[in-house]
Amino acid sequence: MSIFGSPPSTSLAASISHIRASRDRGVRWLLDHISTSGEPVGARERNGWARVPWALAVSGESDAAARVVAWAERTQLAADGGFAPGPALGSGRFLAYPLAHFAIGAWLTEHFDTASAAMIALRKLQDPATGGLPIAPPQNRSADLHDLLSTAQVGQAAVITGQQDIADGVYRWIRELLELQPANAGSRFYTFRQGKGLLETPEKSLEWLSITDFSLPRQTYYTPGMAAVFLSAYGQRYRLEQPLDLASSLLARNLSGSAAQVDDLASVQFCKFGWGAAALATIDTTRDWTPHLLQMVDWFIARQAVNGSWSPSVFLQPQPSDIDRLIKTAEHVMEVNSILGALGAISARQTTDGSL
């Protein structure tokens, strides 16, 4: 039985139309929250804008995307290519994740020097022995803790920007993470490593982030999807089959889990499953991902506000700010755009009459 509980509610053509409209509503909200100078809402308080250029660039708003990158170049970046101290950098905790977002956005807007500098900063953070990316700055006691979300996202940025050695290290880290999973893990998935090992007994503050239990509600269901996105890109770029097999096996963790992943309107923790399925659907024709993608169209739209924005999971942030909405709307715009692209490719494959 599908975790979605019922077949897709609309046809392929209707879903394409619906998800395009959803994306465009989200884009309009983003545009309304960026000043003419390129400064996003809340940027003087904290960094909620790192993914905004990426989301706008893939959605056809190249001028607005480049405006945000140019603003960041003027005011938010350090000499080493990373974020400058202050609101942009924050505490530096989980730094690699947003910096990889920004590197991709800079690359897509053809600010190649800025993107390359950000990748140099990320290269310095990557553990040369394992390929993982740390959750904390090097001077922090948690610097030897590496997480799947950050590591896979940096790997995706490395594939896009042509940094194969970084991507190779990320692939090695993820492959070993999967090999290290305990035989008695059941529905639990451990997503942090400590040095070369697996982090199985995290401190309380990291427990929810580092262990996903697919049998329980309100978990970090997004980690397989993020890994699947990187593995799909890596396998496609370097013509390797094993990464694609690993990507599919990771999404299978979601598909064999609880329906609580998809039927809880107070949670958006499942979003990256749609992104991962879209990445695989584009290149893996041995399995039909179409039903899952059509159901993800409904999933995203059900959680989108009338004004076009998305918010974080209500159970985590019951009163989100515009900064919180900026983070989540930029993410979901990018994800629904990926689903739109995958559905377009599926539609083209289904068209056999050769007409224009």
Secondary structure, DSSP 8 states (H G I E B T S, - for coil): --TT-S--SS-HHHHHHHHHHHHHHHHHHHHHTB-TTS-BTTTTT----TTHHHHHHHTT-HHHHHHHHHHHHHHTB-TTSSB-TTTTTTT-TTTHHHHHHHHHHHHHTT-HHHHHHHHHHHHHHS-TTT---BSS-TTSTTTTEEEHHHHHHHHHHHHHHT-HHHHHHHHHHHHHHHHTS-TT-TTEEE-EEETTEE--S--HHHHHHHEEETTSSS--TTHHHHHHHHHHHHHHHHT-SHHHHHHHHHHHHHHTS-THHHH-TT--TTHHHHHHHHHHHHH-TTS--HHHHHHHHHHHHHT--TTS-----TTT-SS--HHHHHHHHHHHHHHHHHHHHHHHHHHHHH--S---
